[in-house]
């Protein structure tokens, strides 16, 4: 039995972006969808959506940050 990979569709991305905008959350698209957004077209199927937000917004909205994702101190940028 072949497992199908999950797909993040363009309509899924638009829905998520609208949700962030509706709640006035500043965010950055990253990864494959970020590149496709800059190109203005979907270049390949995507299994996920990479979004970057300020760390304090994660706590504000009850999001848990996995331990393997370290916070980057602003002083190191």
N, C-alpha and C positions, 0 to 999 in steps of 0.2 A: 504494500500500500504506500503510495507516494504522498508525502505531506505537502500541502500547499503553503507557500510563504504568505504571511500577511502582507497586505498592500495598503499604503497610505495614498489615497487618491487625491487629485487636485481639489475635488469638492470637500474632502476631509480637511485639507489644509486651509481652504477658504473659511470653512466653518470655525476652525480653531482660531484663525486670525480675527475673525469677526467677534468671537467671544472675548479675546484679549482686548480688542479695541472697545468693545461695549463696556468693559470693566476698567477702561483707561489704564491698562497695564502696558508699560513700555517693554518691548521684547526685541530680540534679534533672531532672524532665521539663520540657521547655520547648516552645514552639511550639504547633502545633495539637493534638497529643496531650496536651500539658500542660493546655490549656484543656479538652479533652474529659474528662480525668481529673477535673478539678475539677467539671465538670458531671455526671459519672457516666454519660455516654453518648457514643457516637461521633456527631458532628454532620455529618461529611462524610468522603469518602475522603481518605487521607493517603498521600503518596508516600515519606515518610521519618519518622524519629523523632529529635527533637532532645533530646539529653541533655547536661547540664553536669556535669563532674566536676572535682575539684581537679587542677591542672596536674601536681603530683608523682605523682598516680595514673596519669596518661597514660604517663609514663616507666616507672613500675613495671610496667605491663602491656604495655609495648612498643608503645604507640600513638604514631603520628606525628601531630603537629599541623601542618596545612597552613600555609604561610607567611602566607596571607591572614587567618588568625585570630590576632589579637594577644592576648597575655596581659594581663589587667588587674591592675595592682599593687594589693594590698590597701590600700595607703595612699591610693589614689584613690577608694575606695568610701565 
